[in-house]
Amino acid sequence: MHNQDTYTGASVALSTRLKRVLWNAFYLFFFKFSPRPLHGYRAFILRLFGARVGKRVHVYPGVKIWAPWNLILEDECGIASGVELYSQGVITVGKRAVISQGSYICTGTHDYTKKGFPLYTEPVFIESEAWLAAGVFVHPGVKINEGSVVGARSVVTKDMPDWMVCAGNPCKPLKERRIVK
């Protein structure tokens, strides 16, 4: 079902905390205020912290990233300023996928059915050619399939199908996405 042993051991939690302290300092001084056109520079920084970053990836300086070591960014994807990648678990963004401003991609939550509400993570997959419009929230464990378009301010709690336009709260498929040349 989900990965509840993400932070079960004290040594794991401590090493994660230390990496996060280092990342947050680096983010503040070298990433967040970097000039907008320096996508290659930001990709280099993300790679230093363990992200797998493809070619010609555009990650803007205003993107907030919880743990870059849990990011897979494939060729030519774009992540707009104001996006939050809450990457306690792995987030994969496919080739030429776009995540628009103000969107929140969430991989971590708590199991409210257990005492102490233990943290668990589930990966999020945003496949090739998908587009998340402004202000979309994606829940842990969701897959946005190839070519899907998710309308602005949608809340995605379940997988979205290939090549469909989807929207709403909760998000639902509305119509087929057709590419006009």
Secondary structure, 3 states (H helix, E strand, C coil): CCECCCCCCHHHHHHHHHHHHHHHHHHHHHHCCCCCCCHHHHHHHHHHCCCEECCCCEECCCCEECCHHHEEECCCCEECCCCEEECCCCEEECCCCEECCCCEEECEEECCCCCCCCEEECCEEECCCCEECCCCEECCCCEECCCCEECCCCEECCCECCCEEEEECCEEEEEECCCCC
